[in-house]
């Protein structure tokens, strides 16, 4: 079996995808024989099937890749890989609903993965900007915030959706997400908040909004012991210490 794996991998890296798939088919045949001494462990069979899917994907054979997953679904025990491939394949086939469904299933396994939110947004037709690209237009920002707001409401125990929004939203939308992101972390006294926000200190508007939020929170704590004026939740006095610490980091940055 090791020789067949080596052959399949060698064919794959040499872009001989048909040879790779033939080797994989042979391994699957050996694996299905009741008395075979070359049976693979479940995780080994899973990796072999993933290689087959990648070989088809590399040839842009997306429908064949989908059929391959369905045919060998019992051997594909890694649900993270399954949903990753299904999301990509359905996206390439133009089936937005099934692509989003696959990525949402991925969120059920790990709702803290920022890349999954990004993939859902792109599956819904929004191309997110990379480094050096122009920011999203107002129309696209509205779409992105609408998508993320659903997860903010449905997955309140994580903040990856808020963090995704902070990266791609601007103006009032950024300000809204900034407060939702920082408030629970300030209350918990998480020391790394400002280090976590350091990536936004290349954008003057976002820098100003972070400073304004901290200044307003400090002023409110000093006068009312709340994080914002009129808030019903009175905070512990130690939060003042954290706010001074965060403001000093902000000024340092």
N, C-alpha and C positions, 0 to 999 in steps of 0.2 A: 504493500500500500504506500509506503514511503516513496518508492520509485514513481508511482503514478502521480502522487502529489507534486513531486519534483518536476515531472514532465508537464503537468498542468500549469504550474507556476512559471516554468521556463517559457512555455508557449505564450502565456499571458504577457510577460514582460517584453517578449519579442513581437507582441501584437499579432500573434498567430491565434486569433480568438477561436477559430473553428477547431484547431488542434486542442486548445484548452478545453473546449466544451466536449470534445470527443473523449478526452482523458477523464473528465468529470463523469460523463455518462458511464464509462467503464467502472469507475469507483462506485457509483451508485448501484450498478448491476451487482458487483461483488458484495456490496453491503446488504443487498436485499436477499441474497441466498441464505437459506436457513442454516446450512452447515459450513458457511464460509469462515475461514480463519482470518480473513482480511476485513472483518467488520470494524467499522469506525465507532468511536465513542460519540455520544450525541453532539458535543460541542465541536468535534472534528467534522462531522457531517454538516453541521450548520455552517462552518467556515467554507467548506467546499461549495455548498449551494450559493453562498454569498459571492464566491469567486465567479461562479457561473452567471449570476445576475450582473456582476460588474463587466463580464466579457460581452454580454449582450448590450448593456448600457453603452459601452465604449463604441459599439457599432451603430448606435442610435436606433437599435431595434427595441423600441419601448414596449410595443404590444407583445413581442416575443418574451421580453423580460417579465412582463406581468403574467403571462401564461406560465412561465417557468416557476415563478413564485407560487402560483396556485397549484401547479402540478406537484411541487415538492414541499408543500406547506408543512407536512408532518416532520420534515427534517429541519426546517427553519425555526429553531426554538428560541432564537434571540429576537424578542419582539421589538427591541429598539431598532435593530437593523431592518426588520420587516417593515415597520412603519416609515422609517427613513426612506427606504427604496420605494415604497408605495406612494409616498408623498411626491418624490421626484418624478416617478414614472407618470402618475396621473397629471402632474403639472405639465410635463412634456407632451402628453396626449391631449392637453387642453381641457381636461375635466377638473374644473376648479373645485367643485363641491367635494369630490372624492379625495382630491389632494389635501384640502383643508381638513377633511375628516381624518385622514391618516395622521396629519401633524397634530391635530387635537388629541388623538389617541396617544401620541408621543408625549404630549403634555401631561396626560394622566399618569404616565410613568415617571416623568421628571418635570414638574411645573416650574423649576427654577432655571431652566436652560434658556438663556437669552436668544440663542440661535434659532430655537424653534419658533419663537414669536416672530422673528425676522422672516423665517420661511413662510409662515402663515400670511404675513402681510404681502410678501412677494407673490404667493400663490393667488392672492386676491387682486393681482394686477398692478401693484405699486412697486416700482423699482426704487429701492432705497439707495441714497447717495453714499459713495465711498469717500475716502480721504481726498480732499481737494475738490470734490464735486460741489456743484451748487446745491443749496438746501432745497427741501421740498417746497413746492408751491403751496399757497393757502388751501387750495382745493384738495391736494393730496394729504396735507397735514390733517385736514378735517376727516378724511377717510381713515388715516392711520389712527387717529385718536378714537374714532368710533369703534374700530376693531379692538384696540387695546382696552377701551373702557369696559367692554364685555368681560374681558379676563380680569380686570381690576375688581369688578363686582363678583365674578364667579370664583376667583382664586384669591381670597383676601389674605391668606397666610403667607404668601410670597410677595416679593417686590420686583421680580425680574421683568414683569410687564411695565412697571413704572420706570425702571431703569432703561428699558428699550425706548420708551417714550421720551425720556430725557435726552437720549442721543439724537433723535430725529425731529423732535418738535421744538418750536420756537414761540416767543411771545407769551400770550396768556396761557396757552396750552402747556408750555414748559413750566410756567409759574405754578399752575395748578398741580402738575405732577411733582414738582419740586417739594411743595408743602406736604403732599401725601407721602412722598418718599422719606423726607427728613424727619417729620414729626414723630413717628413711632420709634425711630432710631435714636432721636434725642432723648425721648422719655426713657428708653432702655439704657441710655448712657453708652452707646457703642463708640469706642474711641476712634475707629477708622473711617468715620463718615466723610471727613474732608479729604482724606487720601483717596477714598472711593470716588469723590467728585472731581478729583484733580484733572481728569481728562477734559473737563469743560472750561478750564482756565486758559483756553486759546481763543475764546469767543467773548468779546467785551460785554455784549448784552447779557449773556448768561452769568458772567462774573458779577455784573451789577445786581442781577436778580438774587443770586445766592447771598451777596452781602446785605441786600435790603431785607431778605427774609430773616437773617440772623439778627440784624439790628432791630427789626420790629419785634422779634421774639424776646430779645433782651429787654427792650423797653416795656413790653407787656408783662414780663416776669417781675421787673423791678416795681411796677405800679400795682399789678393785680395778681401776681403769681400764676399767671396763665400764659400759654404760648401765643395767644392772640387776644386782642381786646374783646370782651364780651363772652369769652369761652367759659363754659360751665365747669370744665375740668381743671381744678386747681392742682398745680404740680408741686412736687417735692422741691424744697429749696436747693437741693444739691444740683438740680438741673441748671441753675445759674452758673455753677462752676463749669459744667460742660459747655454751656453757651459761650462763656468767656474764652474757654479753650478753643472752641471751634472758630470763634471770631479772630483769635490771634493767628490761627493757621490760615484763615482766609486772607488776612492782611499780609502774612508772610508770603503766601503764594502770589 
